[in-house]
Amino acid sequence: MNLSPKYLIEILKLNGFVFKRVKGSHQVYYNSDNNKTVIVPVHGNKDLKKGTFLAILKHAGISI
């Protein structure tokens, strides 16, 4: 399973999330359809931990 932040951001964009802003190493994405905001930590080329990856998807309302 690909756990990179880039891959997570692609999934979010395909589900209607758009880039809102950045604060440090965290990017904020927003979906106006369901009024949800998701924060994605982007720390260089490091992969996210599996639990973090799945928790962000769950918070966004996206099932695998």
N, C-alpha and C positions, 0 to 999 in steps of 0.2 A: 504494500500500500504506500502510495506517495504521500508523504506528510509535510511537503514543503509549503511555505506560506504562499508561494506563487500559485500552486495548484489550488489551494483553498480559496484564494482570491478569484481565480477563474470560475470555480464552482459558484461563488457568491454572485459574480457578475451574470452568469447564466441564469440565475434565479432572481434577477431584478435588482440587485444591490448596486449602488453607485458610490464611487469614492466621494467622501465628504471632506475629510481633512486629515492631517497627520500631526501627531504630537510625539516628538522624540522618535522612538523606534516602533510606535504603534500607529497603524492606519485605521481610520474609522470609515465604515461603510454603512449606508443607509438605504432602506427600502421603503418608499413612500406608500406602496400598496398595502403592506401590513404594519406600517409604522414601527419598524424594528431597526435598531442600531446595533452593529456588531463591531467589535474591536479585534483587529488581527495584529499580533506581535510579529514584527519582521526584524530579526536579529541576524543580518548578513545572510550567509548561505546555510545557516543552521536549520535543521528540520524542527518542526514542532513535536512535542510529545504527543503520543496517540490520544491520551485523555483530553488534552487541550484542544486538539484538532476536532475530536468528536463533540466536545462540549460547545465549541463555537458553532458547529453545524446544528446542534440541537437547539441552541439559543436562537439561531436564525430560522428555525422551523423547517430545516432541510433534513430528510431522512436518506440514508444510504441504501 
